[in-house]
Amino acid sequence: MKEHNLQKDFIEQITGKKVVEKNSIGVYKYLVYNNFFDVISGSYPLFYQMVQQNHLENEFELSIYEFIQTSALSPFVWKVSNEYRKFIKSSLLFSSLEYRDELLYFEYSELYLFMQKKSKKQLEKFSLKNHYRLSNKVILQKYKYNFLNMNLEEKQKTYILGYYDYKLHEVVYREINIYMYKLLKSITKTKILKENLKSFMKNNSLSYKQYKEEFSIALAELYRQKVME
């Protein structure tokens, strides 16, 4: 029991829960903090840039210590980043940054997409007569701010499609318009793509005859990028 209490006391000191009693323990506390600092600031460089610009470094340090004490559970580095994001979302930390949750999600989505198992499926010929669905390896999101150009001075509703580019071997983001956003959201494999497209255009008061070719070209490109499968 005594050894257990000593271990508990040591952990509480190096995670900032208790005041450090010895310089030697302070070294461990410094190492633990810096490991988490490197992971979190590296996973969220844009967010950390905003922290610095708004002089919130002390709040950032506090957030890391509170996170270590309560929510850092995963042994996987990339999952720790998501745990931190969720921790911040459920806290009052950085409440002065209105874009806080969206920016953290936007940055985490890149890590999430990169860590997904890469598809080895060979593509068949694209056709509006085939059944498709949106791949579960993409991020299709609506944001209140434009994080692609980091314009955070004013709100700007933005629709962003994120996916892994197999030619570039990196995650890419594309801003799309509201119609493509709605169309991709509405696609279901229970219907052939042509029926999905017709239903979408009817619901949005668009002429199928006028816009069929334009949407077909865009959808064919997204299929080649494995955004649809």
N, C-alpha and C positions, 0 to 999 in steps of 0.2 A: 504493500500500500504506500509506503514511504517513497519507493522508487517511482511509482505511478504519479504521486503528487509532485515529485521533482521534475518528471517529464512534462507534466501538465503546466507547471510553472515556467519551465523553459520555453515551451511552445507559445504561451501567452506573452512572454517577453519578446520573442523574436517576431511575433506577428503584430506587435504594437498594442496588445490588449492591456498589458501591464508595463509599468516603468522598468527600463533595463537597469539591473542592479550591478552588473559588472561590465567592464570594457570588452572583455572577451565575448560576452553574449551580444554586445552591441555590434560586433563584427558580423555575427550570424544574422542579426536583424537587418543590417545593411545589405547583405548578400541576398536575403529573401526578398526584400523590397525591390532591389534592382533587377532581380530576375523577372518579377511581375511587371515592373515598370517597362522593361525592354519588350516583353510580350505584348502588353496592352498598347503602349505608344507606337509600337511597330505595326500592330494590327489596325490601329485607328490613327494614321498619321494626320489626316485632315481634321479629325476631332481634336487631336492634341495641338495642332496648329491653332485652332480656335481657342483652346484653353490658354495657350500662351498669349495670343492677341488680346484676350479679355482679362489677362492677369489673374488666372484662376489656378495657378500652379499649386498653391496650398490646398485648395479643394481637391485637386487631382491626387495629391499625396494622401489626403484623408480618404478619398474614395478607394484607393488601393489597399490601405490598411483595413478599412471596413470590409472590403470585398474578401480579403484573405481570411478574415476572422469568421465570415458567415457563409460565403457562397462559392469559394474556389474549391471545387470537388473533383473535377475531371483530371485524369492523368495525361490527357492529350492536350498539347499546347493550343491547337486551333479551336478546341472546344472550350478551353478556358476563356478565350476571347468572347465567345457567345455567352458564357456564364456572366462575364463582366457586363456585357450589353444588357442582359436581362436584369442584373442587379441594379444598374443605373436606372433603368426604366421604372423599376418598382420603388425607387428612392426619391428624395427631394434634392439630391445633389445636382448641381449645374442647372437649377431651375431657371436661371437667368438666360440660358440658351434655349430659345423657343424651338429651335430645329434639332435639339439634342437627340431625341429618339430616332428621328428619321435619318440623321447623318450617321449615327452608329449602325443602324440597319443597312444603310447604303454601303458603308465600308465593309461590314461583316459579310454582305452578300458576295463580294468578290472572293473572300476566303472560302465561303461555303461552296461556291461554284467550282473553284479550283480543286477542292478536295473531293468532289464527286467522282465516282468511278466513270472512266471515260467509255463512251459507247464505241463498240467495234462492229456494230451492225452496218452491213453494206446497203447503200441507198439504191432503191429501185427508181424507175422513171416516175417523175412527178405527174400527177393527173388529178383534175378536179373530181374525177369519178371514184377516187380512192377514199378510204376512211383514214382520217388522221386525228391526232389529239396533240395538245401542247405537251412537250416533254416535261417531265418532273425535274429535269436538270437545268431549268432556266429560272430566272427571276423576272417576273412581270409585275411592275409596281408603279403606283401613282404617288407622287410626292408633292408637298406644298412648296418646296423650294427646288431650284435648279442646281443640283450638286455637280452636274457635269461642267458647269463654268464657275461653280462656287460663288454664285451671286446670292448672298445671304442677307443683303440689305433690305430686300423686299420679297414678299411671297410671289412665287411664279409656278403655277400648277404645271407639273412635268410628268410625262409618261415615259418610263424607261424600261427597256428590255435588256437583260443581261444574260450572257451565255458564254460557253467556252468555245473559242474559235480553234478548230482542229488544224488549220493551216498556220496560224500565227502562234499556236500553242500558248495562248493566254486568254484571260477573261476579257471580254469586250462589252461595252455598254453602248446602246443606241437609243437616241431619243425618237420616239414614235408619236404620231398624232393620236388624238382621242379615238378616231374611228378604227385604226389598226389595233389599238389597245382593247377596245370593246370586242372587235372581231376575234382576236386571239383568246379573249376570256370566254367567248361564247362557243368556240369550236368543241364539238363533241364527237366521239368516235361512233356513236350510234347512227349518225347520218354520214353520207358521203360529203366531201368538202363542198361540192357545188350546192347542195341543199343547205348546208350551214351558211354559205355565202349569200344565197338568196334570202334566207330568213333574216340574216343580219341586215341586209340592205333594205328589206321591207320594213323592219322595225325602226330603222334610222332614216327613213324617207329618202333613200338613195336609189338612183336608177341602176338596175343590174346591167342593162345593155350598155350604159354609158361608162360604168366604172369596173365592169368585169375584168377587162384586160389589165388594167392598172393594178388591181388587187391580186390577180393571178400571178403576175410577174413578181410582186413583192412576196407572196406566199411561197412561190417556187424557190426563191432565194433563201427564205427562212428554212425551208425544208432541206436545202443543201447544207445549211449550217447546223442541221439536226435540232433546230428549235421545235420542229414538229416531227412526230414519228408515227 
